[in-house]
Amino acid sequence: MYPAEIVEPMKAELTEYGFEELLTPAEVDEQMKKQGTTLVMINSVCGCSAGSARPGVLMAVHNASKKPDFLTTSFAGFDREAVAQVRQYLLPYPPSSPAIALLKDGQVVHMLERHQIEGRPAQVIASNLISAFEQHC
């Protein structure tokens, strides 16, 4: 479990821009029952998360003409039970953090795993997500 003083500023990078935290398995299940599109960012202390995933997600949300209905996040290694529950909805994708998933009516329609995030600039991640938003939102 990561210390709160490390995690809280990284969480705030997303929550200050409208991302709702999914902190419990029940909150995850409730969100996944909702009709529409849900963007889920599995946040992380990983350098690729700080360097490209969070900025890329924010860039996509701010610059897309079509946007997901719901913006959500859970933090790997901190919101452990919630992340474990989110990962059940992301199957057959293996656990990955960071990870960015777009779900429509509770089903994965687009997924970015850590290996697709690592080493890529935020602009590339944003472009990928904007394309997914255009197609699915």
PyMOL commands that place a pseudoatom at each C-alpha (Angstrom):
pseudoatom trace, name=CA, resn=MET, resi=1, chain=A, elem=C, hetatm=0, pos=[0.000, 0.000, 0.000]
pseudoatom trace, name=CA, resn=TYR, resi=2, chain=A, elem=C, hetatm=0, pos=[1.430, 3.350, -1.006]
pseudoatom trace, name=CA, resn=PRO, resi=3, chain=A, elem=C, hetatm=0, pos=[1.477, 6.208, 1.524]
pseudoatom trace, name=CA, resn=ALA, resi=4, chain=A, elem=C, hetatm=0, pos=[-1.410, 8.669, 1.150]
pseudoatom trace, name=CA, resn=GLU, resi=5, chain=A, elem=C, hetatm=0, pos=[0.973, 11.648, 0.914]
pseudoatom trace, name=CA, resn=ILE, resi=6, chain=A, elem=C, hetatm=0, pos=[2.392, 10.192, -2.306]
pseudoatom trace, name=CA, resn=VAL, resi=7, chain=A, elem=C, hetatm=0, pos=[-0.921, 9.077, -3.803]
pseudoatom trace, name=CA, resn=GLU, resi=8, chain=A, elem=C, hetatm=0, pos=[-3.208, 12.018, -2.999]
pseudoatom trace, name=CA, resn=PRO, resi=9, chain=A, elem=C, hetatm=0, pos=[-1.536, 14.564, -5.335]
pseudoatom trace, name=CA, resn=MET, resi=10, chain=A, elem=C, hetatm=0, pos=[-1.589, 12.016, -8.175]
pseudoatom trace, name=CA, resn=LYS, resi=11, chain=A, elem=C, hetatm=0, pos=[-5.272, 11.332, -7.526]
pseudoatom trace, name=CA, resn=ALA, resi=12, chain=A, elem=C, hetatm=0, pos=[-5.961, 15.077, -7.479]
pseudoatom trace, name=CA, resn=GLU, resi=13, chain=A, elem=C, hetatm=0, pos=[-4.485, 15.460, -10.972]
pseudoatom trace, name=CA, resn=LEU, resi=14, chain=A, elem=C, hetatm=0, pos=[-7.606, 13.673, -12.222]
pseudoatom trace, name=CA, resn=THR, resi=15, chain=A, elem=C, hetatm=0, pos=[-10.265, 14.446, -9.611]
pseudoatom trace, name=CA, resn=GLU, resi=16, chain=A, elem=C, hetatm=0, pos=[-9.681, 18.193, -9.926]
pseudoatom trace, name=CA, resn=TYR, resi=17, chain=A, elem=C, hetatm=0, pos=[-10.774, 17.830, -13.564]
pseudoatom trace, name=CA, resn=GLY, resi=18, chain=A, elem=C, hetatm=0, pos=[-13.979, 15.940, -12.904]
pseudoatom trace, name=CA, resn=PHE, resi=19, chain=A, elem=C, hetatm=0, pos=[-12.893, 12.321, -12.598]
pseudoatom trace, name=CA, resn=GLU, resi=20, chain=A, elem=C, hetatm=0, pos=[-14.939, 10.461, -9.999]
pseudoatom trace, name=CA, resn=GLU, resi=21, chain=A, elem=C, hetatm=0, pos=[-13.048, 8.085, -7.758]
pseudoatom trace, name=CA, resn=LEU, resi=22, chain=A, elem=C, hetatm=0, pos=[-14.219, 4.494, -7.561]
pseudoatom trace, name=CA, resn=LEU, resi=23, chain=A, elem=C, hetatm=0, pos=[-13.064, 3.511, -4.087]
pseudoatom trace, name=CA, resn=THR, resi=24, chain=A, elem=C, hetatm=0, pos=[-15.001, 0.314, -3.347]
pseudoatom trace, name=CA, resn=PRO, resi=25, chain=A, elem=C, hetatm=0, pos=[-16.114, -2.759, -5.283]
pseudoatom trace, name=CA, resn=ALA, resi=26, chain=A, elem=C, hetatm=0, pos=[-19.738, -1.649, -4.787]
pseudoatom trace, name=CA, resn=GLU, resi=27, chain=A, elem=C, hetatm=0, pos=[-18.998, 1.748, -6.378]
pseudoatom trace, name=CA, resn=VAL, resi=28, chain=A, elem=C, hetatm=0, pos=[-17.354, -0.031, -9.323]
pseudoatom trace, name=CA, resn=ASP, resi=29, chain=A, elem=C, hetatm=0, pos=[-20.350, -2.327, -9.799]
pseudoatom trace, name=CA, resn=GLU, resi=30, chain=A, elem=C, hetatm=0, pos=[-22.779, 0.598, -9.577]
pseudoatom trace, name=CA, resn=GLN, resi=31, chain=A, elem=C, hetatm=0, pos=[-20.821, 2.547, -12.187]
pseudoatom trace, name=CA, resn=MET, resi=32, chain=A, elem=C, hetatm=0, pos=[-20.606, -0.387, -14.572]
pseudoatom trace, name=CA, resn=LYS, resi=33, chain=A, elem=C, hetatm=0, pos=[-24.399, -0.820, -14.472]
pseudoatom trace, name=CA, resn=LYS, resi=34, chain=A, elem=C, hetatm=0, pos=[-24.862, 2.666, -15.920]
pseudoatom trace, name=CA, resn=GLN, resi=35, chain=A, elem=C, hetatm=0, pos=[-25.813, 3.012, -19.559]
pseudoatom trace, name=CA, resn=GLY, resi=36, chain=A, elem=C, hetatm=0, pos=[-23.433, 5.011, -21.718]
pseudoatom trace, name=CA, resn=THR, resi=37, chain=A, elem=C, hetatm=0, pos=[-19.678, 5.325, -21.960]
pseudoatom trace, name=CA, resn=THR, resi=38, chain=A, elem=C, hetatm=0, pos=[-17.337, 5.211, -18.980]
pseudoatom trace, name=CA, resn=LEU, resi=39, chain=A, elem=C, hetatm=0, pos=[-13.660, 6.082, -19.124]
pseudoatom trace, name=CA, resn=VAL, resi=40, chain=A, elem=C, hetatm=0, pos=[-11.687, 4.311, -16.399]
pseudoatom trace, name=CA, resn=MET, resi=41, chain=A, elem=C, hetatm=0, pos=[-8.148, 5.379, -15.585]
pseudoatom trace, name=CA, resn=ILE, resi=42, chain=A, elem=C, hetatm=0, pos=[-6.307, 2.932, -13.361]
pseudoatom trace, name=CA, resn=ASN, resi=43, chain=A, elem=C, hetatm=0, pos=[-3.909, 5.420, -11.867]
pseudoatom trace, name=CA, resn=SER, resi=44, chain=A, elem=C, hetatm=0, pos=[-0.452, 4.498, -10.655]
pseudoatom trace, name=CA, resn=VAL, resi=45, chain=A, elem=C, hetatm=0, pos=[2.756, 5.820, -9.136]
pseudoatom trace, name=CA, resn=CYS, resi=46, chain=A, elem=C, hetatm=0, pos=[4.554, 4.388, -12.162]
pseudoatom trace, name=CA, resn=GLY, resi=47, chain=A, elem=C, hetatm=0, pos=[6.648, 6.932, -14.052]
pseudoatom trace, name=CA, resn=CYS, resi=48, chain=A, elem=C, hetatm=0, pos=[4.751, 6.265, -17.276]
pseudoatom trace, name=CA, resn=SER, resi=49, chain=A, elem=C, hetatm=0, pos=[1.557, 7.186, -15.485]
pseudoatom trace, name=CA, resn=ALA, resi=50, chain=A, elem=C, hetatm=0, pos=[2.957, 10.452, -14.228]
pseudoatom trace, name=CA, resn=GLY, resi=51, chain=A, elem=C, hetatm=0, pos=[4.767, 11.246, -17.432]
pseudoatom trace, name=CA, resn=SER, resi=52, chain=A, elem=C, hetatm=0, pos=[2.186, 10.387, -20.048]
pseudoatom trace, name=CA, resn=ALA, resi=53, chain=A, elem=C, hetatm=0, pos=[-0.976, 8.562, -18.934]
pseudoatom trace, name=CA, resn=ARG, resi=54, chain=A, elem=C, hetatm=0, pos=[-2.534, 11.192, -16.677]
pseudoatom trace, name=CA, resn=PRO, resi=55, chain=A, elem=C, hetatm=0, pos=[-1.588, 14.120, -18.935]
pseudoatom trace, name=CA, resn=GLY, resi=56, chain=A, elem=C, hetatm=0, pos=[-2.715, 12.157, -21.997]
pseudoatom trace, name=CA, resn=VAL, resi=57, chain=A, elem=C, hetatm=0, pos=[-6.099, 11.338, -20.487]
pseudoatom trace, name=CA, resn=LEU, resi=58, chain=A, elem=C, hetatm=0, pos=[-6.658, 14.955, -19.492]
pseudoatom trace, name=CA, resn=MET, resi=59, chain=A, elem=C, hetatm=0, pos=[-5.571, 16.201, -22.917]
pseudoatom trace, name=CA, resn=ALA, resi=60, chain=A, elem=C, hetatm=0, pos=[-8.006, 13.798, -24.583]
pseudoatom trace, name=CA, resn=VAL, resi=61, chain=A, elem=C, hetatm=0, pos=[-10.936, 14.790, -22.394]
pseudoatom trace, name=CA, resn=HIS, resi=62, chain=A, elem=C, hetatm=0, pos=[-10.285, 18.507, -22.872]
pseudoatom trace, name=CA, resn=ASN, resi=63, chain=A, elem=C, hetatm=0, pos=[-9.754, 18.356, -26.633]
pseudoatom trace, name=CA, resn=ALA, resi=64, chain=A, elem=C, hetatm=0, pos=[-12.260, 15.764, -27.845]
pseudoatom trace, name=CA, resn=SER, resi=65, chain=A, elem=C, hetatm=0, pos=[-15.481, 16.851, -29.502]
pseudoatom trace, name=CA, resn=LYS, resi=66, chain=A, elem=C, hetatm=0, pos=[-17.161, 13.644, -28.273]
pseudoatom trace, name=CA, resn=LYS, resi=67, chain=A, elem=C, hetatm=0, pos=[-16.530, 12.671, -24.664]
pseudoatom trace, name=CA, resn=PRO, resi=68, chain=A, elem=C, hetatm=0, pos=[-17.377, 9.748, -22.396]
pseudoatom trace, name=CA, resn=ASP, resi=69, chain=A, elem=C, hetatm=0, pos=[-20.495, 10.117, -20.274]
pseudoatom trace, name=CA, resn=PHE, resi=70, chain=A, elem=C, hetatm=0, pos=[-18.555, 9.247, -17.132]
pseudoatom trace, name=CA, resn=LEU, resi=71, chain=A, elem=C, hetatm=0, pos=[-14.928, 9.880, -16.115]
pseudoatom trace, name=CA, resn=THR, resi=72, chain=A, elem=C, hetatm=0, pos=[-13.704, 7.555, -13.370]
pseudoatom trace, name=CA, resn=THR, resi=73, chain=A, elem=C, hetatm=0, pos=[-10.477, 6.524, -11.693]
pseudoatom trace, name=CA, resn=SER, resi=74, chain=A, elem=C, hetatm=0, pos=[-9.099, 4.075, -9.140]
pseudoatom trace, name=CA, resn=PHE, resi=75, chain=A, elem=C, hetatm=0, pos=[-5.533, 3.958, -7.870]
pseudoatom trace, name=CA, resn=ALA, resi=76, chain=A, elem=C, hetatm=0, pos=[-3.529, 0.727, -8.151]
pseudoatom trace, name=CA, resn=GLY, resi=77, chain=A, elem=C, hetatm=0, pos=[-1.734, -0.186, -4.939]
pseudoatom trace, name=CA, resn=PHE, resi=78, chain=A, elem=C, hetatm=0, pos=[-4.014, 2.093, -2.919]
pseudoatom trace, name=CA, resn=ASP, resi=79, chain=A, elem=C, hetatm=0, pos=[-7.678, 1.497, -3.804]
pseudoatom trace, name=CA, resn=ARG, resi=80, chain=A, elem=C, hetatm=0, pos=[-6.877, -2.198, -3.947]
pseudoatom trace, name=CA, resn=GLU, resi=81, chain=A, elem=C, hetatm=0, pos=[-10.338, -3.742, -3.707]
pseudoatom trace, name=CA, resn=ALA, resi=82, chain=A, elem=C, hetatm=0, pos=[-11.837, -1.255, -6.165]
pseudoatom trace, name=CA, resn=VAL, resi=83, chain=A, elem=C, hetatm=0, pos=[-9.042, -1.831, -8.681]
pseudoatom trace, name=CA, resn=ALA, resi=84, chain=A, elem=C, hetatm=0, pos=[-9.460, -5.600, -8.342]
pseudoatom trace, name=CA, resn=GLN, resi=85, chain=A, elem=C, hetatm=0, pos=[-13.165, -5.172, -9.122]
pseudoatom trace, name=CA, resn=VAL, resi=86, chain=A, elem=C, hetatm=0, pos=[-12.494, -2.861, -12.091]
pseudoatom trace, name=CA, resn=ARG, resi=87, chain=A, elem=C, hetatm=0, pos=[-10.121, -5.482, -13.469]
pseudoatom trace, name=CA, resn=GLN, resi=88, chain=A, elem=C, hetatm=0, pos=[-12.948, -8.025, -13.462]
pseudoatom trace, name=CA, resn=TYR, resi=89, chain=A, elem=C, hetatm=0, pos=[-14.774, -5.808, -15.964]
pseudoatom trace, name=CA, resn=LEU, resi=90, chain=A, elem=C, hetatm=0, pos=[-11.623, -5.462, -18.073]
pseudoatom trace, name=CA, resn=LEU, resi=91, chain=A, elem=C, hetatm=0, pos=[-11.171, -9.189, -18.677]
pseudoatom trace, name=CA, resn=PRO, resi=92, chain=A, elem=C, hetatm=0, pos=[-9.717, -10.766, -20.769]
pseudoatom trace, name=CA, resn=TYR, resi=93, chain=A, elem=C, hetatm=0, pos=[-7.082, -8.022, -20.471]
pseudoatom trace, name=CA, resn=PRO, resi=94, chain=A, elem=C, hetatm=0, pos=[-4.487, -8.879, -17.816]
pseudoatom trace, name=CA, resn=PRO, resi=95, chain=A, elem=C, hetatm=0, pos=[-3.927, -6.563, -14.830]
pseudoatom trace, name=CA, resn=SER, resi=96, chain=A, elem=C, hetatm=0, pos=[-2.048, -3.462, -15.886]
pseudoatom trace, name=CA, resn=SER, resi=97, chain=A, elem=C, hetatm=0, pos=[-1.222, -0.197, -14.192]
pseudoatom trace, name=CA, resn=PRO, resi=98, chain=A, elem=C, hetatm=0, pos=[-1.521, 2.305, -15.423]
pseudoatom trace, name=CA, resn=ALA, resi=99, chain=A, elem=C, hetatm=0, pos=[-4.344, 1.336, -17.744]
pseudoatom trace, name=CA, resn=ILE, resi=100, chain=A, elem=C, hetatm=0, pos=[-7.014, 3.327, -19.528]
pseudoatom trace, name=CA, resn=ALA, resi=101, chain=A, elem=C, hetatm=0, pos=[-10.257, 1.675, -20.582]
pseudoatom trace, name=CA, resn=LEU, resi=102, chain=A, elem=C, hetatm=0, pos=[-13.326, 2.916, -22.375]
pseudoatom trace, name=CA, resn=LEU, resi=103, chain=A, elem=C, hetatm=0, pos=[-16.432, 0.886, -21.623]
pseudoatom trace, name=CA, resn=LYS, resi=104, chain=A, elem=C, hetatm=0, pos=[-19.834, 1.158, -23.234]
pseudoatom trace, name=CA, resn=ASP, resi=105, chain=A, elem=C, hetatm=0, pos=[-22.750, -0.164, -21.202]
pseudoatom trace, name=CA, resn=GLY, resi=106, chain=A, elem=C, hetatm=0, pos=[-20.246, -1.989, -18.977]
pseudoatom trace, name=CA, resn=GLN, resi=107, chain=A, elem=C, hetatm=0, pos=[-18.336, -3.677, -21.827]
pseudoatom trace, name=CA, resn=VAL, resi=108, chain=A, elem=C, hetatm=0, pos=[-14.768, -2.818, -22.866]
pseudoatom trace, name=CA, resn=VAL, resi=109, chain=A, elem=C, hetatm=0, pos=[-14.680, -1.174, -26.291]
pseudoatom trace, name=CA, resn=HIS, resi=110, chain=A, elem=C, hetatm=0, pos=[-11.137, 0.270, -26.118]
pseudoatom trace, name=CA, resn=MET, resi=111, chain=A, elem=C, hetatm=0, pos=[-8.151, -0.473, -23.903]
pseudoatom trace, name=CA, resn=LEU, resi=112, chain=A, elem=C, hetatm=0, pos=[-4.698, 0.979, -23.384]
pseudoatom trace, name=CA, resn=GLU, resi=113, chain=A, elem=C, hetatm=0, pos=[-2.446, -1.241, -21.299]
pseudoatom trace, name=CA, resn=ARG, resi=114, chain=A, elem=C, hetatm=0, pos=[0.793, -0.211, -19.658]
pseudoatom trace, name=CA, resn=HIS, resi=115, chain=A, elem=C, hetatm=0, pos=[2.887, -1.532, -22.554]
pseudoatom trace, name=CA, resn=GLN, resi=116, chain=A, elem=C, hetatm=0, pos=[0.894, 0.755, -24.903]
pseudoatom trace, name=CA, resn=ILE, resi=117, chain=A, elem=C, hetatm=0, pos=[1.419, 3.761, -22.608]
pseudoatom trace, name=CA, resn=GLU, resi=118, chain=A, elem=C, hetatm=0, pos=[5.032, 3.339, -21.542]
pseudoatom trace, name=CA, resn=GLY, resi=119, chain=A, elem=C, hetatm=0, pos=[7.479, 5.350, -23.622]
pseudoatom trace, name=CA, resn=ARG, resi=120, chain=A, elem=C, hetatm=0, pos=[4.776, 7.237, -25.515]
pseudoatom trace, name=CA, resn=PRO, resi=121, chain=A, elem=C, hetatm=0, pos=[4.207, 10.970, -25.099]
pseudoatom trace, name=CA, resn=ALA, resi=122, chain=A, elem=C, hetatm=0, pos=[0.943, 12.306, -23.718]
pseudoatom trace, name=CA, resn=GLN, resi=123, chain=A, elem=C, hetatm=0, pos=[-0.035, 13.617, -27.149]
pseudoatom trace, name=CA, resn=VAL, resi=124, chain=A, elem=C, hetatm=0, pos=[0.036, 10.094, -28.634]
pseudoatom trace, name=CA, resn=ILE, resi=125, chain=A, elem=C, hetatm=0, pos=[-2.103, 8.731, -25.799]
pseudoatom trace, name=CA, resn=ALA, resi=126, chain=A, elem=C, hetatm=0, pos=[-4.527, 11.648, -26.173]
pseudoatom trace, name=CA, resn=SER, resi=127, chain=A, elem=C, hetatm=0, pos=[-4.799, 11.089, -29.911]
pseudoatom trace, name=CA, resn=ASN, resi=128, chain=A, elem=C, hetatm=0, pos=[-5.492, 7.392, -29.386]
pseudoatom trace, name=CA, resn=LEU, resi=129, chain=A, elem=C, hetatm=0, pos=[-8.218, 8.151, -26.857]
pseudoatom trace, name=CA, resn=ILE, resi=130, chain=A, elem=C, hetatm=0, pos=[-9.808, 10.912, -28.936]
pseudoatom trace, name=CA, resn=SER, resi=131, chain=A, elem=C, hetatm=0, pos=[-10.143, 8.428, -31.805]
pseudoatom trace, name=CA, resn=ALA, resi=132, chain=A, elem=C, hetatm=0, pos=[-11.810, 5.952, -29.453]
pseudoatom trace, name=CA, resn=PHE, resi=133, chain=A, elem=C, hetatm=0, pos=[-14.162, 8.673, -28.165]
pseudoatom trace, name=CA, resn=GLU, resi=134, chain=A, elem=C, hetatm=0, pos=[-15.109, 9.588, -31.738]
pseudoatom trace, name=CA, resn=GLN, resi=135, chain=A, elem=C, hetatm=0, pos=[-15.923, 5.971, -32.497]
pseudoatom trace, name=CA, resn=HIS, resi=136, chain=A, elem=C, hetatm=0, pos=[-17.733, 4.966, -29.289]
pseudoatom trace, name=CA, resn=CYS, resi=137, chain=A, elem=C, hetatm=0, pos=[-19.116, 8.070, -27.552]
for i in range(1, 137): cmd.bond("trace and resi %d" % i, "trace and resi %d" % (i + 1))
show_as sticks, trace
zoom trace
